[in-house]
């Protein structure tokens, strides 16, 4: 395990709104609970290894609260990038993975937070973090779906769509698997425009 590449962890502090990005070795993550405190002392990220899973507790810059998630150990330690999201806004609250992927995800989160801070009333019903991006992404998804390009790894092509404040979620009608697409920045839209299909990870495949 000592030869494994370290994992990078990133979040934005709800108090000072600065990005916190650190690296932790596999050994330190599995040997004892890990707590990463923002330099301002106003928030912290914490995770604990429990054999087959990690329990993650993270601060949320979009709602100001804290979120707890359970993640399979293999995904937490090996997946290129994991994003844990706020159930209220759909915005990411923290990222774990390989260095470049986490830095890329954090840049997008920073852009989304800048947009959120510029919004005078982000909780107003019927509004999105970025209305233009949301509208264009929904149009792109409709085009992909019209070509039969939305499917689930379980084999189903039946799905439903949920539109949230800063994300779009596709749910498989057969197995309950999901695919969450961030819809907060122009980078999110550009990524979607490059895709010929959207693949929902089936429930049996575990964490996305």
Beta strands, then each sheet from edge to edge (+ up, - down):
strand 1: 7-12
strand 2: 19-24
strand 3: 34-37
strand 4: 44-49
strand 5: 53-59
strand 6: 66-72
strand 7: 81-85
strand 8: 92-97
strand 9: 150-152
strand 10: 159-163
strand 11: 167-172
strand 12: 178-182
strand 13: 198-200
sheet 1: 2+ 1- 8+ 7-
sheet 2: 3+ 4- 5+ 6-
sheet 3: 9+ 13+
sheet 4: 10+ 11- 12+
end
